[in-house]
Amino acid sequence: MMQILGLDVAGNPAQWLSAEQAITEAARDKIAWQWGERTFVFRGGWDRRGERSIIELRPIIALAGRRPNVWMRESFPLSNAFLFRRDRNTCAYCGGRFAFRDLSRDHVIPRVQGGKDIWSNVVTACRACNQKKGGRKPEEARMPLLFVPYAPCLWEHFLLSSREILADQMDFLVARLPAHSRARLNS
């Protein structure tokens, strides 16, 4: 299913739009500008004069009337799917790459020791390493972290939230990632 990256007028990601949602915004004349090399042509019905409606969309559209910073958030919901994508399905302890079903969320400072369930305290771990570490900190378990946990920024969140990203959308989002982002390595 194709998705269009919807931005606010300042160029910040606002939401992923289905083709139908993007066509609706175009029909309502709510697109401020578009970007991307590909053009998608959507053909609609015929009017009274016998002319067919045509809407052309690019992979990235700025939605008119969406104010900058309205969609900016300090943090994003933590889920295993986003966490595993952030860490590229890589165990933070052994460095192995695993299938989703073989991964788990590990709390660097364990919850039993007061650790919080937040982005900056969780890493992806294979089930064997997570079980071996148990309720201990990495240094207590003599299992040093191979990478540091961090909270994804707005740009990375949009990369992590869609599986079907087009090349233009990927280039647009990756160009805005901070240097520490592991999503930068995926491109």
Secondary structure, DSSP 8 states (H G I E B T S, - for coil): --EEEEE-TTS-EEEEEEHHHHHHHHHTT-EEEEE-S--EEEEEEE-TTS-EEEEEE-SEEEETT--TTSS--S-----HHHHHHHTTTB-TTT--B--GGGEEEEESS-GGGT--SSGGGEEEEEHHHHHHHTTS-HHHHT---SS------HHHHHHHT-S---HHHHHHHHTTS-TT-GGGGG-
